[in-house]
Structure formats: C-alpha cells, structure tokens
Amino acid sequence: MFSVAILAIVLTYIWLVAPVAPRWAAWVAGAIVLALAMARAAKTGDWGLRWSALVPALLWSALFTLAGALGLHVAGRQLRTWHDAAITAAEFGVLIAWGFGQQFALQTVLLGDAKVWLGNARRDADTAGVRYIACALAAAAFAALHLPNPLLAALTFVGAFAWCRIYARHPNVLPLALSHAVLTAAILYAFDDRITGRLRIGAAYLASR
C-alpha cells in the first residue's frame, strides 16, 4: 500500500538517513513521497482538488485556523514565550508549499488508504462513524512521523484530525495547505526554540536536546 511505503520512507529518513546525509537529501526524500502520492492519485483519481468543495473547505479551514491560532496565541502569552518570529513573505511561501505537500500526502494517501482498509474490513464503510475512525487513523499515523517531539506530535494529531474531517466532507487540499502554513507560523510565534525543538523530529530532535 502507498501509505506503508510513504511511512517507511519518512521514518527511514528522519531516523537513519538525516543524521548522516547532507541537507539536500531531505528534498530527495520529499520528492519520493510526493511521487508516490501522485502515483496513488493517478490510480484512484483522487487529486484532492475538487473545485466544488473549495469554498466550503475554505470556510471550515478558516474557522479551524482562527480557533487554533487564537489558542496558540493565548498559550504563548501564558507561557511568556510569544515573540516576533520575523517570518518573511518568502519563508511563508515555503510554508505554504510545504503544507501543500504534506496535506496532499495526508489526505489522498493516508486518509484514502485508511478508508480503503476500513472498507475492506466492514460493510458499513461509508458511515459517519467509519469516516471518523479513518480520520483518527490517518491523523495518528501523521502525528507519529513527528515523534519524538512531544509538542509537534500532539499539535499535529489535533490539526491532522481536523483537516481530515474537513477533507472527508469537502475534498480540496488548497485551503488545508494554507491553514497548515498559518498554524505552523503561529507555533513559531507562540513558542520559543526550547519548547518547539526548532520543529525538529526523529533523530535530529534527540540530538538537539
């Protein structure tokens, strides 16, 4: 399955390859993951860009992003870690592109495969309860890729679950990519490097502690 291949590639990279490879190797790993996601999309026809879903996906994403950013702002103020992260327009553009790649893989592969697996296991695979479980499974797998960074793993699970729920009803990844970028920026503003671990994951996070 495509999900298994993507999880294996990412886990191998962040735990075994990243500590010894040059920084550009991350782009190679990312390109392989994106290629696998596109291969699955070509096979299933699910490119995550249903235009009729754009507006409702944008509205629900905006509501979730506003609530999430407000929560991060309050947390940062309470911890006295809120600061000016000075993110430039170019850097925010990179966050959007990175968010799009992650959302494309999360929604069209992890969530898509979760629904297929549940569909093979249960006859009532199209019920709301099964879709809820599929979103939870995809979010858990996505969050696991951000371990052992506790903040990122926890926030990623919450965010991924919400994004999957939105996508399950309104399958368009573009608003989700923007939401992903905005909330990533909000995390960088809300918390200092001591808390965020500089957004590092895998072996890189352990090496930084």
C-alpha positions in Angstrom: 0.0 0.0 0.0 1.1 3.6 -0.7 0.7 4.6 3.0 3.1 1.9 4.2 5.7 2.9 1.6 5.5 6.6 2.5 5.6 5.9 6.2 8.6 3.7 5.7 10.5 6.3 3.6 9.8 9.1 6.0 10.7 7.1 9.1 13.9 5.8 7.5 14.9 9.3 6.5 14.3 11.0 9.8 15.9 8.3 12.0 18.6 6.8 9.9 19.5 9.0 6.9 19.1 12.6 8.1 21.8 12.3 10.8 24.5 11.4 8.2 23.2 12.9 5.0 23.5 16.4 3.6 20.5 18.8 3.9 19.6 18.4 0.3 18.7 14.7 1.0 15.5 16.0 2.6 14.3 17.2 -0.8 15.1 13.9 -2.3 13.0 12.1 0.3 10.2 14.7 -0.1 10.3 14.2 -3.9 9.9 10.4 -3.5 7.0 10.8 -1.1 5.3 13.3 -3.5 5.9 10.9 -6.4 4.2 8.1 -4.5 1.3 10.3 -3.6 0.9 11.4 -7.2 1.1 7.7 -8.3 -1.8 6.9 -6.0 -3.8 9.9 -7.2 -3.3 8.8 -10.8 -4.5 5.3 -9.9 -7.6 6.4 -7.8 -8.4 9.7 -9.5 -8.3 11.5 -6.1 -6.1 14.6 -6.6 -7.6 16.4 -3.7 -8.7 19.3 -5.9 -12.5 19.1 -6.2 -13.3 22.6 -7.1 -16.9 22.4 -5.9 -15.5 21.8 -2.4 -13.2 24.8 -2.5 -15.4 27.3 -0.8 -16.8 25.2 2.0 -13.4 23.8 2.6 -12.0 27.3 2.8 -14.8 28.4 5.3 -14.3 25.4 7.6 -10.5 25.7 7.4 -10.7 29.4 8.2 -12.8 28.7 11.3 -10.4 26.0 12.5 -7.3 28.1 11.7 -8.7 31.1 13.6 -9.5 29.0 16.6 -6.1 27.2 16.5 -4.2 30.5 16.1 -6.1 32.1 19.0 -5.4 29.1 21.2 -1.7 29.2 20.3 -1.6 33.0 21.0 -3.2 32.5 24.4 -0.8 29.7 25.3 2.2 31.7 24.2 1.1 34.7 26.3 0.5 32.5 29.3 4.0 30.9 29.0 5.5 34.3 28.2 7.1 32.9 25.0 5.1 34.9 22.4 7.6 36.7 20.3 8.2 38.2 16.8 9.4 35.2 14.7 10.0 37.6 11.8 8.8 35.3 9.1 9.3 36.8 5.7 6.9 36.6 2.8 9.3 34.2 1.1 9.5 32.0 4.1 5.7 31.9 4.4 5.6 30.9 0.8 7.8 28.0 1.6 5.5 27.1 4.5 2.5 27.1 2.1 4.3 24.8 -0.4 5.5 22.5 2.4 2.0 22.5 3.8 0.5 21.6 0.4 2.9 18.6 0.0 2.1 17.3 3.5 -1.7 17.8 3.1 -1.7 16.2 -0.3 0.0 13.1 1.1 -2.1 13.1 4.3 -5.4 13.4 2.6 -5.0 11.5 -0.7 -2.8 8.7 0.7 -3.0 8.3 4.5 -6.7 9.1 4.8 -7.5 7.5 1.4 -5.9 4.2 2.4 -7.4 4.3 5.9 -10.9 4.4 4.3 -10.0 1.6 1.9 -8.7 -0.6 4.8 -11.8 0.1 6.8 -14.0 -0.5 3.7 -12.4 -3.9 3.3 -13.0 -4.8 6.9 -16.5 -3.5 7.3 -19.6 -3.5 5.2 -20.8 -0.1 6.6 -17.6 1.6 5.4 -19.4 4.8 4.3 -21.0 5.6 7.6 -20.1 8.7 9.6 -18.6 6.5 12.4 -16.2 4.7 10.0 -15.2 8.0 8.4 -14.4 9.3 11.9 -12.2 6.3 12.6 -10.4 6.7 9.3 -9.6 10.4 10.1 -8.3 9.3 13.5 -6.1 6.6 12.0 -4.7 9.0 9.4 -4.1 11.7 12.0 -2.3 9.2 14.3 0.0 8.0 11.5 0.8 11.6 10.6 1.4 12.6 14.2 3.7 9.5 14.6 6.0 10.9 11.9 6.6 14.0 14.2 7.9 12.0 17.2 9.7 12.2 19.5 8.9 15.9 19.5 6.1 16.0 22.0 4.7 19.4 21.1 4.7 18.7 17.3 3.2 15.2 17.7 0.4 16.4 19.9 -0.5 19.5 17.8 -0.1 17.6 14.6 -2.6 15.0 15.7 -5.2 17.6 16.6 -4.6 19.5 13.4 -4.5 16.5 11.1 -7.7 15.1 12.6 -9.5 18.4 12.0 -8.1 18.7 8.5 -9.1 15.1 7.7 -12.6 15.8 8.9 -12.8 18.8 6.7 -11.4 17.0 3.7 -13.7 14.0 4.2 -16.7 16.3 3.6 -15.1 18.9 1.3 -12.1 17.3 -0.6 -9.9 20.2 -1.6 -6.4 20.4 -0.1 -5.7 24.0 -1.1 -7.4 25.6 2.0 -5.8 23.0 4.2 -2.4 23.8 2.9 -2.9 27.5 3.8 -4.3 26.5 7.2 -1.2 24.3 7.7 1.1 27.2 6.9 -0.7 29.7 9.1 -0.7 27.4 12.1 2.9 26.5 11.6 3.8 30.2 11.7 1.6 30.6 14.7 3.5 27.9 16.5 6.8 29.7 15.7 5.4 33.0 17.1 3.8 31.4 20.2 6.7 29.3 21.5 10.5 29.6 21.7 13.0 27.0 20.4 13.2 25.4 23.9 9.5 24.3 23.5 9.3 23.7 19.8 12.6 21.9 19.5 13.1 24.1 16.4 10.4 21.9 14.8 12.8 19.1 14.6 11.7 15.4 14.5 13.3 12.0 14.7 17.0 11.7 15.4 17.5 15.4 14.9 15.2 16.2 17.8 17.1 13.9 20.1 20.4 15.3 19.1 19.2 18.8 19.9 18.2 18.1 23.5 
